[in-house]
């Protein structure tokens, strides 16, 4: 099969389409012929040599895919050859075929094309597992998502609004803020020209929001804590701005704040299967009802993975960037 290979850690140009061996399929796995995959920030970090795949995972990039099942392991009962599916991966999506634990496979939501279905597994599993399973965000609460125009952000806005939450977002320009507003965000904050702490306080009668989803890390840590309501929960899923920070512990105690950290890729297959089952149960009906739509910025052929990475690193995109095999 063909797959994108990282010839050496470095700039996007190191991504090369090459012939490689087909993946082996274990007894509890299925083999998917990939139609499309989608970019995630982790892909760019792996390309740079900063984020290695978990032990035993595919060495290739790609944390989600959609396609058709070509074969099934002998312990797999739910899926059969010919099923059209999408999947959460620990790697291997930038290829023509990938082997996937059966517990990480989703049916394609009704009303969504097979190609576009690849836009959902990683964002849905990330947001649902952190914001809802760990952070317990619920109807009537308020929620701030940083990077509202990203793949994660555009999904988080929609699912939170669908579930009766007041949504705040930050983004870096008016086009991105307008896109967030269109998706249902109630309060849109330009982090380059506005103080998001002050804006959040002003919009909540000085109380703050109940849950924050953050991918920035260190530079936002104290600001995030200052933006939370009593019993607020901060969910940290990325460290784009840095990993080391000092905070005033005194800001945690009076408001009974919780700081949560989570990563999806290192979770065990058993843990991922639990998340996937919860997402299919709670998120898939919202997609099928048209309440959550795929937000796709651009489609590119797999051979243009380098261009796709350059686009992601430019941060000019809104929503997901897809690669077609």
Secondary structure, 3 states (H helix, E strand, C coil): CEEEEECCCCCHHHEEEEECCCCCCCCCEEEEEEEEEECCHHHHHHHCCCCCCCCCCCCCCCCEEEEEEEEECCCCCCCCCCCEEEEECCCCCCECEEEEEHHHEEECCCCCCCCHHHHCHHHHHHHHHHHHHHCCCCCCCEEEEECCCEHHHHHHHHHHHHCCCEEEEEECCHHHHHHHHHHCCCEEEECCCCCHHHHHHHHCCCCCEEEEEECCEHHHHHHHHHCEEEEEEEEECCCCCECCCCCCCHHHHCCCCEEEECCCCCCCHHHHHHHHHHHHHHCHHHHHCCCCCCCEEEEEEHHHHHHHHHHHHHCCCCEEEEEEC
